[in-house]
Amino acid sequence: MSLALLAYAAWAAQWVRPSGDDWCFLPVVRDGGLTSMVDKFYFMDNGRVVNAVLVWAYARFGVAGHQWFAPASGVLILLLLWAFCAAALHATGKRPPRGTALFMAATVTAVFLFGSLNTYKTFYWPASSVSHTLPPVFACAATVPVLRAASPWGRAFALFTAVPTGAALGLLSEETTVVALVALACTVVISRRVIPAARRRFVRLWCAAAITGLVIGSLILYTSPGALHRRQTKSYSSLMLAGKSLWESLYGFAYITLRCLTSWPYLGALAGGVILGCLLVRASPERVTRAKNEALLVRSCILVLVIGGYACTVITYPAFRTGVMTSTRLWNDYLLLYVLFLVYAGALAAYAWHRRGRQAHTALAAGTTVYCVVCLGLAASLAVLESDMAARARAWDRQDSRMRAQAAAGARVLPYRRLPISKMVEPFGQDGHKTWPALCVARYYRVQGITNATGKP
């Protein structure tokens, strides 16, 4: 069912049309290509060089690039999480039934992308996906070499790739970098108790190499002219560490935590974990014993989520202020870890059920029922979103044709009707105070300016 959800969501991507930051990226890529995009990010915006490259990769194809981004990124996320789940299961020494890793990857992908409070910004909006959806997936995929390393060559490859991978991640997303640093530091701290002695030194070396790469990338980003310009514009340094900022960030993170804990789609991850645990029990019922470090791992996961999530809220607060509580795309940098933790918790629940002498098929039936209900609920939500996207796309196409025709006829100022969807930024928003998108729209159509129109496009 998760794969069917992904296929349906990919099909609906035909209705994606530019909005928000897309208006600004498209003319830069069209007029200057990759070098202009990198120059814009490094010297003016935020220093995220890798982010600039990924934006160029889809924006160079114009509207078609925006339409194909969601299907392409969806498949990429599924493949990377499939590799991660398979490597994680392999590292545990478990031998689940064939297809288990794909099932878990599809489950995590569906819940992460479509269980979001704003699926459009998480999955369909390329600018947000590049900044907040793909980075945590890349971070998970970066652990595959260390999880799979079983020979000297494998360990050497994992160590060799850790630094450049970490540096690239540091130049892509500050928030995911923070979460990764917290997770790696926690791994080093608990390694003595949870990692076998034969692999402990190698894992610690890999963590040190990955941390080094993340720090290098972060330093390049932090010292870039774009990041400096952003800090000066938003008063980052003084505001971020101010007592009021830290307190409001804590309040905001508490609000976010409550929203996530009470959001029904995440039950799909918990149910998927129960199914995973039941499959492992049925594959090797005699090996189901309580792990001595089970409680430590659970506490460590919660600690990483709390520290990493709060740190992400702190560093985004200067730019978004109280908007951190409503800008749901900012949560994705640590929500993937939350989804994975729910899967792990569900598997532990299935194990505990079996250890008490109860039948695994009862837990399997309950988990499957909840899983199916969640998938059906997500399908209904996607259907509503697809209808809204189709209506906007048709209106956008009509307006685009009219504006292009008027620009070709020599008009220098064009009327533009706002076409908002899923809280996306549009020109003349906030009662006309949001004016910066209008400048980008004018540049996109090669005119001097646009005016706020209220009629049909």
CORNORDA-V612966 format. One record per pair of residues at least 12 apart in sequence whose C-alpha atoms are under 7 Angstrom apart, sorted by sequence separation. I is the first residue (numbers start at 1). J is the second residue. D is the distance in Angstrom with one decimal. If there is no record, write none. Layout:
# CORNORDA-V612966
[[I	J	D] [I	J	D]]
This chain:
# CORNORDA-V612966
[[146	158	5.4] [438	450	6.4] [145	158	5.0] [350	363	6.7] [38	52	5.3] [37	52	5.8] [38	53	6.7] [86	101	5.0] [85	101	5.3] [188	204	6.0] [34	53	6.9] [37	56	6.6] [82	101	6.0] [85	104	6.9] [82	102	5.4] [85	105	6.3] [34	56	5.9] [82	105	4.8] [184	207	5.8] [81	105	5.1] [428	452	6.6] [309	334	6.0] [29	56	6.3] [78	105	6.1] [392	419	6.5] [78	106	6.3] [305	334	6.9] [29	59	6.6] [30	60	6.6] [181	211	6.3] [29	60	6.0] [78	109	6.1] [77	109	6.9] [26	59	5.8] [305	338	6.9] [135	169	7.0] [413	447	6.2] [416	450	6.2] [412	447	4.9] [413	448	5.8] [414	449	6.6] [415	450	5.4] [416	451	5.9] [417	452	6.1] [26	62	6.6] [412	448	5.3] [413	449	4.9] [414	450	4.6] [415	451	4.7] [416	452	5.4] [417	453	4.6] [177	214	6.5] [412	449	6.8] [413	450	5.2] [414	451	6.2] [415	452	5.9] [416	453	5.1] [417	454	5.7] [135	173	6.5] [407	445	6.9] [415	453	5.2] [417	455	7.0] [136	176	5.8] [301	341	6.9] [407	447	6.8] [417	457	6.2] [131	172	6.9] [135	176	6.3] [404	445	6.7] [131	173	6.1] [162	206	6.7] [166	210	5.3] [170	214	5.0] [18	63	6.8] [166	211	6.9] [169	214	6.6] [17	63	6.4] [163	209	5.4] [167	213	4.3] [171	217	5.2] [159	206	5.5] [162	209	5.7] [163	210	5.2] [166	213	4.2] [167	214	4.8] [170	217	4.2] [171	218	6.2] [162	210	4.8] [165	213	6.9] [166	214	4.3] [170	218	4.8] [17	66	6.8] [163	212	6.3] [164	213	5.9] [167	216	5.7] [168	217	6.3] [16	66	6.5] [159	209	6.7] [163	213	4.0] [167	217	4.0] [171	221	5.8] [16	67	5.3] [162	213	6.9] [15	67	7.0] [14	67	5.3] [70	123	6.1] [13	67	5.4] [70	124	5.4] [84	140	6.5] [91	147	5.9] [13	70	6.2] [69	126	6.5] [84	141	5.7] [87	144	6.0] [253	310	5.9] [399	457	4.5] [88	147	6.5] [398	457	6.1] [10	70	6.2] [66	126	6.5] [77	137	6.6] [81	141	6.8] [84	144	5.7] [87	147	5.7] [250	310	6.6] [253	313	6.4] [10	71	4.6] [80	141	5.6] [83	144	7.0] [87	148	5.9] [395	457	6.2] [288	351	6.7] [249	313	5.7] [249	314	5.4] [246	314	6.4] [249	317	6.5] [256	325	6.1] [273	342	7.0] [255	325	6.8] [269	339	6.0] [273	343	4.0] [277	347	4.0] [272	343	6.2] [273	344	5.9] [276	347	5.8] [277	348	6.8] [55	127	6.9] [252	324	6.7] [270	342	4.9] [273	345	6.7] [274	346	4.4] [278	350	5.9] [252	325	5.5] [269	342	5.7] [270	343	5.1] [273	346	4.0] [274	347	4.8] [277	350	5.1] [240	314	6.4] [269	343	5.2] [273	347	4.5] [277	351	6.1] [240	315	6.4] [270	345	6.8] [271	346	6.3] [274	349	6.6] [54	130	6.9] [270	346	4.8] [274	350	5.2] [240	317	7.0] [240	318	5.9] [51	130	6.6] [239	318	6.1] [51	131	6.7] [236	318	5.6] [278	360	5.8] [234	318	6.3] [234	319	6.2] [278	364	5.9] [275	364	5.5] [274	364	6.8] [275	367	5.8] [274	367	5.7] [275	368	6.7] [272	367	6.8] [271	367	4.6] [271	368	6.8] [194	293	6.4] [271	370	6.2] [272	371	6.5] [271	371	5.5] [268	370	6.9] [3	106	6.0] [268	371	5.1] [2	106	5.5] [6	110	6.6] [2	107	5.7] [5	110	7.0] [268	374	5.6] [2	110	5.7] [16	124	6.9] [265	374	5.9] [13	124	6.8] [50	168	6.5] [50	171	5.6] [51	172	5.0] [183	304	5.9] [49	171	5.8] [50	172	5.1] [182	304	6.1] [48	171	4.9] [49	172	6.8] [48	172	5.3] [182	308	6.2] [179	308	4.6] [178	308	6.4] [178	312	6.9] [175	312	5.2] [115	265	4.9] [115	266	6.5] [111	265	6.5] [111	266	6.3] [179	334	6.6] [111	268	6.6] [176	333	5.1] [111	269	6.5] [175	333	6.1] [108	269	6.5] [107	269	6.6] [107	272	6.6] [104	272	7.0] [48	221	6.2] [47	221	4.9] [47	224	5.4] [47	226	4.9] [46	226	4.5] [47	227	5.2] [43	224	6.7] [44	225	6.6] [45	226	4.7] [46	227	4.3] [42	224	6.1] [43	225	4.7] [44	226	4.1] [45	227	6.6] [42	225	6.4] [43	226	4.2] [96	279	6.5] [42	226	5.0] [46	230	6.2] [96	280	5.4] [41	226	6.4] [44	229	6.6] [45	230	6.5] [97	283	6.9] [96	283	6.1] [132	329	6.4] [136	333	5.6] [132	330	6.3] [133	332	5.8] [132	332	5.7] [133	333	6.7] [136	336	6.7] [128	329	6.7] [132	333	5.5] [122	329	5.9] [121	329	6.3] [118	328	6.5] [117	328	6.6] [112	336	6.2] [112	339	6.7] [108	339	6.5] [108	340	7.0] [115	378	6.9] [114	378	6.5] [120	422	6.4] [118	422	6.9] [2	375	6.8] [9	382	7.0] [16	389	6.7] [1	375	6.6] [5	379	6.4] [12	386	5.8] [15	389	5.5] [15	390	5.3] [17	393	6.1] [16	393	6.7] [15	393	5.4] [20	424	6.1] [19	424	7.0] [20	425	4.7] [19	425	6.8] [20	426	5.8] [19	426	6.5] [23	437	6.8] [24	440	4.8] [27	443	6.5] [20	437	6.7] [23	440	5.3] [27	444	5.2] [23	441	5.6] [26	444	7.0] [23	444	6.7]]
